[in-house]
Amino acid sequence: MDATPDTWRWIWLVIAAVFITGEMFVAGTFILIPFGLSASVAMVLAFLGAPLLVGWIVFVALGGLLFSIFWRRSRTALAAMKSPPGAGHDRLIGALGRALENIPADPAESGLVKIGGEEWRAVSDAGPISSGTTVEIMEIRGTRVVVRSNPEQGPK
């Protein structure tokens, strides 16, 4: 196939459309849009009569530059969306609470603990825990906390 310079105008248009449309199917990544934009610029240059080599240089160089900019910004945005320390349920791990109900040793059964101002269903990490005992949160399993009695504090 012998592509004339006039044909490359439309080839750049198709390339731009494919990349920009493809970005809709890989949402949130911004991997394809930089190359769609650079293909659009190459298309405009082809309509203005620029040589094919200039179109390719613009496509590759501008696409690479835009890709690195978009990549850095998306990584920065993702890092900003992560929970800061002390936010979310992970803040409870290692915290002390008080058993409001007896907590059986059977992991299928649960009791109730109070941690700060919150009440959580709790399962025991090792053995039964009686009501009023100070407990330490070891982990979170779904909507329950896994606790063990804290012998340093004793019952309250």
C-alpha positions as CSV (number, residue, x, y, z in Angstrom):
1,M,0.0,0.0,0.0
2,D,1.4,3.3,-1.0
3,A,0.2,6.0,1.4
4,T,0.4,9.5,0.0
5,P,0.8,12.5,2.3
6,D,-2.9,13.2,1.8
7,T,-3.8,9.7,3.0
8,W,-1.8,10.2,6.2
9,R,-4.2,13.0,7.3
10,W,-6.9,10.4,7.6
11,I,-4.6,7.8,9.0
12,W,-3.7,10.2,11.9
13,L,-7.4,10.9,12.4
14,V,-8.1,7.2,12.7
15,I,-5.1,6.7,15.1
16,A,-6.3,9.6,17.3
17,A,-9.8,8.2,17.3
18,V,-8.7,4.7,18.3
19,F,-6.5,5.9,21.1
20,I,-9.0,8.4,22.5
21,T,-11.8,5.8,22.3
22,G,-9.6,3.2,23.8
23,E,-9.0,5.4,26.8
24,M,-12.7,5.1,27.6
25,F,-12.3,1.4,28.1
26,V,-9.3,1.7,30.4
27,A,-10.8,4.3,32.6
28,G,-8.6,6.1,35.2
29,T,-5.3,5.1,33.7
30,F,-4.5,7.9,31.2
31,I,-2.3,5.6,29.2
32,L,-3.8,6.0,25.8
33,I,-5.0,9.6,25.8
34,P,-1.5,11.2,25.5
35,F,-1.0,9.3,22.2
36,G,-4.5,10.2,21.0
37,L,-3.7,13.9,21.6
38,S,-0.3,13.6,19.9
39,A,-1.9,11.8,16.9
40,S,-4.4,14.7,16.7
41,V,-1.6,17.2,16.6
42,A,0.2,15.1,13.9
43,M,-3.1,15.1,11.9
44,V,-3.4,18.9,12.1
45,L,0.2,19.2,10.9
46,A,-0.5,16.8,8.0
47,F,-3.5,19.0,7.0
48,L,-1.1,22.0,7.1
49,G,1.3,20.2,4.7
50,A,4.0,19.0,7.1
51,P,6.1,16.1,6.0
52,L,5.3,12.6,7.2
53,L,8.6,12.4,9.3
54,V,7.5,15.5,11.2
55,G,4.2,13.9,12.0
56,W,5.9,10.8,13.3
57,I,8.4,12.8,15.4
58,V,5.5,14.8,16.9
59,F,3.5,11.7,17.5
60,V,6.3,9.9,19.4
61,A,7.9,12.8,21.2
62,L,4.7,14.7,22.2
63,G,3.0,11.3,23.1
64,G,5.9,10.3,25.3
65,L,6.1,13.8,27.0
66,L,2.3,13.8,27.6
67,F,2.4,10.2,28.8
68,S,5.1,11.0,31.5
69,I,3.1,14.1,32.6
70,F,-0.2,12.2,32.9
71,W,1.5,9.2,34.6
72,R,3.1,11.4,37.3
73,R,-0.1,13.2,37.9
74,S,-2.2,10.1,38.1
75,R,0.3,8.5,40.6
76,T,0.2,11.7,42.7
77,A,-3.6,11.7,42.7
78,L,-3.7,8.0,43.7
79,A,-1.3,8.6,46.6
80,A,-3.4,11.5,47.8
81,M,-6.5,9.3,47.9
82,K,-5.0,6.8,50.3
83,S,-6.1,7.0,53.9
84,P,-3.8,8.9,56.2
85,P,-2.5,7.2,59.2
86,G,-5.1,6.9,61.9
87,A,-8.0,6.9,59.4
88,G,-10.2,4.0,58.6
89,H,-10.6,0.8,60.6
90,D,-6.9,0.1,60.6
91,R,-6.5,2.8,63.3
92,L,-8.1,0.3,65.8
93,I,-5.3,-2.3,65.5
94,G,-3.3,-2.2,68.8
95,A,-6.0,-0.1,70.5
96,L,-7.4,-1.0,73.9
97,G,-11.0,-1.5,74.7
98,R,-13.4,-3.0,77.2
99,A,-15.5,-6.2,76.8
100,L,-19.1,-5.3,77.3
101,E,-20.2,-8.9,77.0
102,N,-18.6,-12.2,77.5
103,I,-16.6,-13.2,74.4
104,P,-16.6,-17.0,73.8
105,A,-13.6,-18.9,72.6
106,D,-15.6,-20.2,69.6
107,P,-14.7,-18.0,66.6
108,A,-18.3,-18.6,65.3
109,E,-19.7,-16.6,68.2
110,S,-19.0,-13.1,69.2
111,G,-19.3,-10.7,72.0
112,L,-19.4,-6.9,72.2
113,V,-16.5,-4.6,73.0
114,K,-16.2,-0.8,73.3
115,I,-13.2,0.9,71.8
116,G,-13.2,4.6,72.3
117,G,-16.7,5.7,71.6
118,E,-17.5,2.8,69.2
119,E,-19.0,-0.6,69.9
120,W,-17.8,-3.5,67.8
121,R,-18.7,-7.2,67.6
122,A,-15.6,-9.1,68.7
123,V,-14.2,-12.6,68.5
124,S,-11.5,-13.9,70.7
125,D,-8.0,-14.5,69.5
126,A,-7.2,-17.0,72.3
127,G,-9.7,-18.3,74.8
128,P,-12.8,-16.8,76.3
129,I,-12.9,-13.3,77.7
130,S,-15.2,-12.2,80.4
131,S,-17.2,-9.0,80.5
132,G,-15.4,-6.0,81.9
133,T,-11.9,-7.2,80.8
134,T,-9.6,-4.9,79.0
135,V,-8.9,-6.2,75.5
136,E,-6.4,-5.4,72.8
137,I,-7.5,-5.3,69.1
138,M,-5.3,-7.6,67.0
139,E,-6.9,-7.4,63.6
140,I,-10.1,-6.5,61.8
141,R,-12.1,-9.3,60.0
142,G,-14.9,-7.8,58.0
143,T,-17.2,-6.2,60.6
144,R,-15.7,-7.8,63.6
145,V,-12.6,-7.1,65.6
146,V,-10.3,-9.9,66.8
147,V,-9.3,-9.3,70.4
148,R,-7.2,-10.9,73.1
149,S,-7.3,-10.0,76.8
150,N,-4.7,-7.5,77.9
151,P,-3.2,-8.9,81.2
152,E,-1.3,-5.7,81.9
153,Q,-4.5,-3.7,82.3
154,G,-6.7,-6.3,84.0
155,P,-10.5,-6.0,84.3
156,K,-12.1,-2.6,84.7
